[in-house]
Amino acid sequence: MDFELSRKVKALSPYLFAELEKIVKQKRKEGADLISLSIGDPDLPPPKVVVDTLKEEVAKPENHGYSSSEGEYEFRLAVSKWYKRRFNVDLDPDREVVTLIGSKEGLCNIAKAFLNEGDRVLLPDPAYPVYANGCTILNGGAPVYFPLLEENGFLPDFEGVPVKGAKMMFINYPNNPTGATISLEKLRELVEFAIENKIILCYDNAYSEISFGDYMAPSVLQIDEAREVAVEFHSCSKTFSMAGSRIGFAVGNEKLVAGLKKVKAQVDSGPPKYIQLAAAKALEMYAEENPPSFVREVCQTYYRRIKILVDELNSMGLRCQMPKATFYVWTKCGTNSIYFVKKMLEVDVVATPGIGFGSQGEGYIRFSATCHEKRIKEACERLKKIFS
């Protein structure tokens, strides 16, 4: 029997990595020692308090029932207290906070809550592909792209972009894939732009705590007017190395949060209670010091790894800069990005071609510093063979 995919699924962008994935799969089958600098999956362990709390809470029978789709009050309260300590932003845990099964879920469901068929959505290019596919196309929206160009510091440029009538916009800083950061002043301009054009501003702040030196990423909610139009998304995946636990949160405009809650009430029952309680303990570490020692150590580890990558890649003629945040290195490759990644696979190193993040990503490669320093050094030694 033949089953036809829906029009929305057919409209999804083609999976550009299919051929690369086939090569990777075959190499692994042959026993190749591949070094992956591709996926942004933290390899560091979560903090001890998370593991200890999980062990304690998972043993309690009452923690194995359904949670509510908006999340446990204890977790939402911890989120509101974290915002006060980290950003000096006050949030009502009942009206302005909702628990997520990872931030990806929230990003897709906020679109489901507010988009109608054909509504136009402003999307950065390059960007996390979920904004276009999972958030926009699968919810019947029409993508409208604005470029993030190197000469502009990979910040939004709306010149020549048909923004009139757009209903929603996705913004992400610290940025995946470029590693770019944004100032509070520039964020204020984006908020004013959203208010002027009556656009829902979805601000993905998943990498806010992975930063280096004196840089600390802002929250869009530090701008008072943002509460008129904005909802901000966070994840515990990067900050606390809890990617597999699937726990995050969204905060902001009361009506936007309420719409997200309404969708979630129909499609999920919230993360497990014991995971929410463990994540709450992680957020509470900020009560002792801001940022806590665990987060500082994680950032120091990523910084060392990225420094190795940046120095080695520049020595090979692959132009890149030290990012102020994230664990990504966005590198000019000087050629077709898929072709270059195929060349890397010849020496058993995996990275992500920039074209996979949008047309403006062509000519770039994204490296992820989510493996041990020794493996990164070994990967760089292998890459040198391409240029010899």
ZICOR-V747223 format. One line per field, one symbol per residue. ss: DSSP state (@ for helix, = for strand, . for the rest). phi: phi as a letter, one per 40 degrees, with the letter a starting at -180 (. if undefined). Layout:
# ZICOR-V747223
ss->???
phi->???
This chain:
# ZICOR-V747223
ss->......@@@@.......@@@@@@@@@@@@.....==...........@@@@@@@@@@@..@@@@........@@@@@@@@@@@@@@@.........====..@@@@@@@@@@@@.....======...@@@@@@@@@@@..=======.@@@...=...........=====...........@@@@@@@@@@@@@...=====......=........@@@.@@@@@.======@@@@...@@@..=====.@@@@@@@@@@@@@@.....@@@@@@@@@@@@@@@.....@@@@@@@@@@@@@@@@@@@@@@@.........=..=====....@@@@@@@@@...==.==@@@@.@@@..=====....@@@@@@@@@@@@@@@.
phi->.cbcccccccccdccccdccccccccccccgcccbcbbccbdcccccdcccccddcccccdccbccccccgcddccccccccccccbfbcbcccbbbbcbcgcddccccccdcbcbdgccbcbcacadccdcccccccbgcbcbcbcbbdcbgfbdbccgccccgcbaabbaadcbbcgcbbcccccccccccccdbfbcbcbcbcbdccbbgccbccbccccdccccbbbbbbbccccbfbdccfaaabahddccccccccccccbabgcddcccccccccccdcccabccddccccccccccccdddcccccccgccabcccagbbbbbcbgadccdcccccccbgbbabccccbhccccgbbbbbcbaddccccccccccccccc
